[in-house]
Amino acid sequence: MGGMRVVCISDCHGHLPVIPACDLLLIGGDVTPVADHSVKYQARWLNNFLRPWLQRVPARHICGIAGNHDFIFEQAPSRVPTDLRWNYLQDSSIVIDGLKIYGTPWQPWFCDWAFNAPRENGEAFLAQKYRLIPPDVNILISHAAPRGWGDPAPVGANLPDGGNPVGSVALLERILQLCPLLTVFGHLHSGYGVYQVPCPIPGDGSKMALLANASILDDTYQPANAPLQFEIQGEGSSLTISQVA
């Protein structure tokens, strides 16, 4: 595989940004506006706004997942337009240009919204979901953040543990176990940024997992952050990734 340009966004909440030309666009959930969580409204918005935007995006391939505000994908998946120009991933994977991409929408309990783990024993529930991530995954798209990385609690949030950090322990453990080339997430808007965490893989102490909180909005739900861009080079076990300014 030659160089692949990857662009990452998450938590658009109805704000559909300008996307630079790329080979692969990854969308980490919470695409629909927060103004109305009804299935009727979200179905209309997906059809009238997300559809034409996806058609215009200058990306060869698009993969996306749902988030905790995207109720239609959990409550009425039959109402989601089936011909949107993206590969929707929900506990499923796809191979694009030799890269295995897996998407999962689940996250720790928050306001009992879409794709929430139970309030009690939530991490055990999430561990079951994340065990579905295949061992040979190259790119992971998760709405949830891994615990301790890009996961500050939203200001004023009433969360079970009451503070920072608020990402998933189970997700972090699975990432460290599998060490995918890139993990894209969002959910916690003010955690925007790129992080590197070493993977404790026997015999390969230098391997790092690249984590990208790609939220484009801030905690006031206003556009604040640019899409994150990466370049992937190589093939097979020699894949490398670097951030593009």
N, C-alpha and C positions, 0 to 999 in steps of 0.2 A: 504494500500500500504506500502510495506517495503521501505527501503532506495533506492532511485533512483539517480544514478550518471549522472549529466548533464554536457556536455562539449559545450562551446560556441565559435564560431569564426565568423569573418566578414571581409569583404574587403580583400580577398585573392588576387584578381587581377591576377589570374593564378598561384600563389604560393600555392601549395596544401600541407599543413603541416602534420606532423605526429600527429595523434589523439590518445590520451590515451583511453584505453578500457572504455566504458561507456554504459549506458542504452539508452541515448538520446543525439544526436548531433544536435545542432541548428546552422544554417548558416544564417547570417544577410545580405546577398546580396553582390553584386560586386564580383562575383566569377570569371568572365572572365578576360583575360588579357587586358591591356590598349593599347597594340600595334596596335590593329586593331578592330574597332567597327563595322565592316560590319557584316551583318547577316550571310553571307556565311562563314566567318571566325569563328564566334562564334558558329554556328551550328557544324562545324567540330571540334572545340575545345571541346565542350560539349561531343561529341560522342567519341573522341579519347583520351581525357585526364580526364575530370570530371567523365565519366562513369567508367573507371577502378579504379580510386581513390575511388569512392563511394563503389565499390565492395569490396575494401580492408579494408575500415574503420571498426575498431572493435566496432561498435555501433549496438545495437539491433534495434534502430529506428533513422531515420534521417529526420529532417524537415528543409526546407530552403525557402528563398524568393529571389527575384531579387533586384538589386540596380540600381543606375543611370547610371552605365556603361554597364549594361546587356540589351542592346537594343533589342536583339532577343526576349526576353520575352514580350516586349511591341509591337514591330513592326511586328514580324512574329512568334507568338506563335506556329503555326502549324509546324514550322521548329525545335522546341525543341524536342529532343528525348523523346518519351512517356514512355520509360521503364527504365529511370534512377532510381537507388535505393534510392529514397528519396520521401518524401511527399512535393510537391511544393505547397506553400500557396500564393495566391494572393487575398487579401481581402476575405479570407476564413479561416476555422478552421478545426481542427481534434481533436479527443479525443484519447489519448494514455495512457494506464494504469491509467485511471480515470482523467487525466489532460487535460483540454481544452487548446489547443494551437492555436493561431491566428496569421496570418502573413499578413503584409501590406508593399508594397515596396515604397510608396509615400514619397516625401520629398520636402522641400521648393525649389523654383526655383534656379538652378545653371547651367549656360551654355546651358540651354534648352535641357538637356539630357533626358534620359529615366525616366519615372515615376516622372517627375517634376510637381509641382503645377504651375499654371500660375504666371507670374512675378507680375501682379497686382491682388490684393485680394487673394493672395495665401493661407493665413491662413483660410479664409472662405471656400475655396476649400478643404483644408486638414481637416477642422472640419467636413465636410460632409463625407469624407472618413473614418475618425476615429470614427464617430458615428456608423459605421458598426461593430466595435469591440464589441463582446457580453458582457453583464454585468457579466457573470459568467466565464470570461476568467481567466485562471491560469497563462499562460505564453504568453507573447506578443513578437513577433519578428517584429521589425520595422527597415527599413533601416535608416530612419531619427532618429536623436537624439532629445530628449525633450529639450526645451529651458532652458539653464542654467546648464545642466548636461552633461558633457563629449562632449561639442560641440564648441570647439574653432575654429575660422575660419582658413582654410588652409593659409599658408604663401603666400602672393601675390594674393589671390583670389579676384576677382571682383564681390562682392556680393551686392544685392540691398541695404542692410542696412549698408554696408561698414565696419563691424567690429564684435566684439565678444559680446555676444554669437550668434550663428547662427542656433540653433535648432528650432524646431517647438513649438510655443506657444500652438497651438491646441492639439498637441500630449501630452504635459505636462498636460494640463487641463484634457484630457481624462484619463491619467494615474492616476492623483490625484483623479478623480471621481471614477474609478473602482478599483484602488489599486491592480493590479495583483501581484502574488507572485514574478514574475521575468519578467523584460523587457530587451530584448537583442536587441542591435542596433550596428551601426558602422558609416559609412559615413565620420565622422570627425576623421581621423586617430590618431591625437595627443591627442584626448580625451580618449584614452584607459584607462580603469580602472573600478572599481566597486563603486557605489554611493548608498546612502540610503536617501530617502526623505520621510518625514512623510505625511501621507494621512489625510486630514481633514474630517474624517468620524464621524458623530455624534454618541456618545456613545462608540467610540473606538479610543480614542486619541493616543493610543500607536502603531497603525498599521503603518507599514513602507512598502514602495515600494522599491524593490531592482532593481537598474538599472545597466546594464552591457554593456559598450562600448567594444566590443570584437574584434576590428580591430587588425589584426595581422601585418599589415604594418605600417610604419611611413609615414610622409608627403613626403618623397622622394621615396615612393613606394618600400621600401626595408623591408624584414622581420625583425621585431623588437620585437614582443610581443608573449608571449605564449598563447595558448588557455586557456580561463577561465573555471574553474571547480567548480561545486556546488553539494551539496547533498540535496535532498528533502526527508523529512520524514513526516509520518502521512497520513491522508486522510480527505477528505471533508473539513470542516471549520477549522480543526486542522492542516493543512499543515504548515510545517516550512521549511525554506531553510537556508543553511549556505554555505559560500565559502570554498572551499578545496584548501589548499596551493599547 
